[in-house]
Amino acid sequence: MLEDNELSDPNYVDWKRNLMPVLTAAKVKCVLTIEVPRSPNIKYGKKDKFIKWHKDDAMVRCCILVSMTNMLQQQHQGLSMSTNIMVSVREIFGEQNRTTRLFTIKDPVSIKMVEGTLVREHMLKMIAYLNELHVLGASYKMDIMLASLFKSFSAFMLNYMINRLEYDDVRAA
């Protein structure tokens, strides 16, 4: 599954969406969200937890590297932890997501249910949009606000994206 979804320039979102279920099925996804355990204190029985985390991290790291192009593998194989690899990949490909999010968020915000359409179909379409936004890492408040602006605010939006402003930065301005 990972080989069919090799990370390359334009498919970061799809790659991440396909990687996460694989890591979940292998029961190792938690290393991407759980803090690195401190050195084991044999006295308090934490050695097993420490060893398991590092074993799981090695598995996640391998899954991530195997699912990349050779060039990306070479760039990232020196990184010691899977979380470091994910941060690096997000930095490389994530910026394009910011623009994609702004265009993607317009769809669920502007779509209205068509008369005669089944509610279930409409809800499934909305869920698909929201899932896509989640994968893109949308911070719903700011992204919805930006997507709602007129085209005359395009210079502001460009400045927001280029300078990587965050919600607090914009609010303070």
Contacts in CASP RR format, 6 or more apart in sequence:
PFRMAT RR
TARGET T0000
AUTHOR 0000-0000-0000
METHOD contacts of the structure
MODEL  1
MLEDNELSDPNYVDWKRNLMPVLTAAKVKCVLTIEVPRSPNIKYGKKDKF
IKWHKDDAMVRCCILVSMTNMLQQQHQGLSMSTNIMVSVREIFGEQNRTT
RLFTIKDPVSIKMVEGTLVREHMLKMIAYLNELHVLGASYKMDIMLASLF
KSFSAFMLNYMINRLEYDDVRAA
1 18 0 8 1.000
1 22 0 8 1.000
2 18 0 8 1.000
2 19 0 8 1.000
2 22 0 8 1.000
2 63 0 8 1.000
2 66 0 8 1.000
2 67 0 8 1.000
3 66 0 8 1.000
3 67 0 8 1.000
5 11 0 8 1.000
5 14 0 8 1.000
5 15 0 8 1.000
5 18 0 8 1.000
5 19 0 8 1.000
5 67 0 8 1.000
6 15 0 8 1.000
6 67 0 8 1.000
6 68 0 8 1.000
6 69 0 8 1.000
7 15 0 8 1.000
7 67 0 8 1.000
7 68 0 8 1.000
7 69 0 8 1.000
7 72 0 8 1.000
7 89 0 8 1.000
7 93 0 8 1.000
8 69 0 8 1.000
8 72 0 8 1.000
9 93 0 8 1.000
12 89 0 8 1.000
12 93 0 8 1.000
12 94 0 8 1.000
12 96 0 8 1.000
12 97 0 8 1.000
13 97 0 8 1.000
13 100 0 8 1.000
13 132 0 8 1.000
13 135 0 8 1.000
13 136 0 8 1.000
15 67 0 8 1.000
16 135 0 8 1.000
17 135 0 8 1.000
19 63 0 8 1.000
19 64 0 8 1.000
19 67 0 8 1.000
20 29 0 8 1.000
22 63 0 8 1.000
23 29 0 8 1.000
23 32 0 8 1.000
23 60 0 8 1.000
23 63 0 8 1.000
26 59 0 8 1.000
26 63 0 8 1.000
27 56 0 8 1.000
28 56 0 8 1.000
28 57 0 8 1.000
28 59 0 8 1.000
28 60 0 8 1.000
28 63 0 8 1.000
29 60 0 8 1.000
30 56 0 8 1.000
31 53 0 8 1.000
31 56 0 8 1.000
31 57 0 8 1.000
31 60 0 8 1.000
31 82 0 8 1.000
31 83 0 8 1.000
32 60 0 8 1.000
32 82 0 8 1.000
32 83 0 8 1.000
32 86 0 8 1.000
34 53 0 8 1.000
36 53 0 8 1.000
36 81 0 8 1.000
37 46 0 8 1.000
37 49 0 8 1.000
37 50 0 8 1.000
37 53 0 8 1.000
38 46 0 8 1.000
38 50 0 8 1.000
39 50 0 8 1.000
40 46 0 8 1.000
40 47 0 8 1.000
40 49 0 8 1.000
40 50 0 8 1.000
40 51 0 8 1.000
41 47 0 8 1.000
57 81 0 8 1.000
57 82 0 8 1.000
60 82 0 8 1.000
61 79 0 8 1.000
61 81 0 8 1.000
61 82 0 8 1.000
61 85 0 8 1.000
64 76 0 8 1.000
64 82 0 8 1.000
64 85 0 8 1.000
64 86 0 8 1.000
64 89 0 8 1.000
65 73 0 8 1.000
65 76 0 8 1.000
65 77 0 8 1.000
65 85 0 8 1.000
68 76 0 8 1.000
72 89 0 8 1.000
75 88 0 8 1.000
76 85 0 8 1.000
76 88 0 8 1.000
76 89 0 8 1.000
79 85 0 8 1.000
79 88 0 8 1.000
95 161 0 8 1.000
95 164 0 8 1.000
97 136 0 8 1.000
97 137 0 8 1.000
98 161 0 8 1.000
99 161 0 8 1.000
100 136 0 8 1.000
101 133 0 8 1.000
101 136 0 8 1.000
101 137 0 8 1.000
101 138 0 8 1.000
101 143 0 8 1.000
102 143 0 8 1.000
102 146 0 8 1.000
102 147 0 8 1.000
102 157 0 8 1.000
102 161 0 8 1.000
103 147 0 8 1.000
104 129 0 8 1.000
104 132 0 8 1.000
104 133 0 8 1.000
104 136 0 8 1.000
104 138 0 8 1.000
105 133 0 8 1.000
105 138 0 8 1.000
105 140 0 8 1.000
105 143 0 8 1.000
105 144 0 8 1.000
105 147 0 8 1.000
106 147 0 8 1.000
107 129 0 8 1.000
108 126 0 8 1.000
108 129 0 8 1.000
108 130 0 8 1.000
108 133 0 8 1.000
109 144 0 8 1.000
109 147 0 8 1.000
109 148 0 8 1.000
111 125 0 8 1.000
111 126 0 8 1.000
111 129 0 8 1.000
113 119 0 8 1.000
113 122 0 8 1.000
114 122 0 8 1.000
133 140 0 8 1.000
133 143 0 8 1.000
139 167 0 8 1.000
141 167 0 8 1.000
142 166 0 8 1.000
142 167 0 8 1.000
142 170 0 8 1.000
146 157 0 8 1.000
146 160 0 8 1.000
149 156 0 8 1.000
149 157 0 8 1.000
159 165 0 8 1.000
160 170 0 8 1.000
END
